[in-house]
Amino acid sequence: MRALLVVFAKEFVENLRDRRTLFSALLFGPLFGPLLFGAMVTRMLNQNTFEADQPLQLTISGSELAPGLTQYLRSHDVKLELAALSEESAKAAVRSGKAPVVLIVPPDYRQRFEAGAPAPVFIIADSADSQQRKNADRARALLANYGSAIAQQRLQVRGINPLLAVPVAVNDVDVATPTGRAVAILGFMTYFVLFALLMGGLYLAIDSTAGERERGSLEALLSLPVQRSALVGGKILATCAYMCISLGISLSAFVVVFRFVPLERLGMSANLGAGTALTLFAICLPFVPLGAALMTFVASFTRTYREAQTYLTSVLLIPTLPIAFASIYSLKTKSSLMLIPSLSQHLLMTSVLKAESISGLDVLVSAGASLGLALILGLLTARHWRRETMLL
Amino acid sequence: MIEACALVKRFGSVEAVTDVSFAARDGEITGLLGPNGAGKSTCLRMIYGVISPDSGHAAIDGIDIQGETSTARAQLGVLPHATGLYGNLTARENIAYFGSLQGIGMKRIAQRCDELGRSLDMLGFMNRRVKGFSQGQRIKVALARALVHEPQNLVLDEPTNGLDVMAIRNLREMLQGLRAQGRCILFSSHVMQEVAALCDRVVIIGGGRLLADDAPEAIRERTGSASLEQAFLQVLGHGAEFS
């Protein structure tokens, strides 16, 4: 035990003096997520509110053939730009970005409209451009409304109750709570938290294994009267310490970022104060030894810094897999899922952010599964260190 | 006292060490001599117990290194082939780390650091980070690290590699000082002159086998050679014939 603490203290101090470790553990790892997240969400929110406030812009060609339609659009706050474009030139203008969505009223519109036959119009837009797709959708909705208004007038003129043409009245009821809706946006925050947690220990896991090999200090260390498991334990413990620091910095940064992200502009409240941050920290804590043991285990098989870096970069992706599955299949918190590390932390964190209650049993199972796996990986690492191939 | 008894080590189908036995006595410097790839490092690694022999055993002061590894190692200082230090720690911290892992208290470690700093003439860079040290300075730190727990026995694997003439001379004096204290020193080398200048006893191995184990002079006389270098080559030549 004493040896374990000696190793821990030495690794902790030594890496505190290493600029590379400090940068990745205390700056890049923990701050990358919150900053990127803050910037992305702010931009997303600004864009959404911006669009809702902004009048729809349309270029219309042949408006003189459809005065009723033109007036309808104007009365619905559409900014119309009149033009005379052929279909080809309209396509080119949209493609080159010169024109926003173009509405073409073809020459036979008036004749067919007056004859009571379906009168064609063309919406020309680039659906690969998300902005244009949204504008085209808005234009389509307006045209549909105009169409049904005309249809009802026609029925009325013929003495038929226009309501007969509305057999189904669709009502949208959105049950998303304000916080719940925010979570859809906040979903990937949990990945940033787990990423920061792993990044915190990445370089220490490399330095204390492959680094020890590369600088040639391993053999002297292994020839000391110390249990190999104590060496491995001290190294993993030091890695855990850096991961905890990184996790703490990351969560604090999220708390700060959330003060500045204008979530409430969309009627959403992000549930992340200091208390919630502490809960998230506690939820992630059992994942720390698992990450540390996993990285130390993988790095123990590598000979050089570079090799270890290559392998551990893939290890950083491991926690994304369950989270990706969770979002593809929109998994909800279930007790059986608590057995899967990283997924269980993701689900619990998401629940906490949604201000849902979480069951104590789920927290225990999540912690137990992570710690159990950490122990197994730790023992496997120690076993590998006892082999003489460590030196060969 | 370091003893190797009938050590055998195979790596896959290659037999790196075949039936090597010798002893290094207290108050003597024993040189393990052999060309590159002769099995010197493998022998030493079995002696300090980081690899285990396929058969035979090694003992430090009569304690089996495989059986009671920790007890045996407490009597042993090791300077392996790779003398890597921790660049972000000072010389003193490097030495103290190993002292702590040997189970020595902080106070005693501080004392030992001062003693070793004086005797190895390294007080000038004791508190500097090891990062920019010269090879000579590094060897001193590594040696101090191996001696921090005052081991009765010392194993050095090619300690003179990469050292300049002055540093080699320094090292030689240090080893002679330790011999004068009655300690047992075993070091490997592939340079005959080095061994001749320093050793009371020479163990020559080639192709993983023991070829000679005697005082340098005795080996020279027995082979009828004019110089030790000649004797070394002669012994190796015979070894090749035998195997």
Interface residues (C-beta under 8 A of the other chain):
Chain A: R2 A3 V6 V7 K10 V13 E14 N15 R17 D18 E212 R215 G216 S217 L218 E219 A220 L221 L222 S223 L224 P225 V226 E388 L391 L392
Chain B: F11 R45 Y48 G49 V50 I51 S52 T69 S70 T71 A72 R73 A74 L76 V78 L79 P80 H81 A82 T83 G84 L85 Y86 G87 N88 L89 E93 Y97 F98 S100 L101 Q102 G103 R129 A142 R145 A146
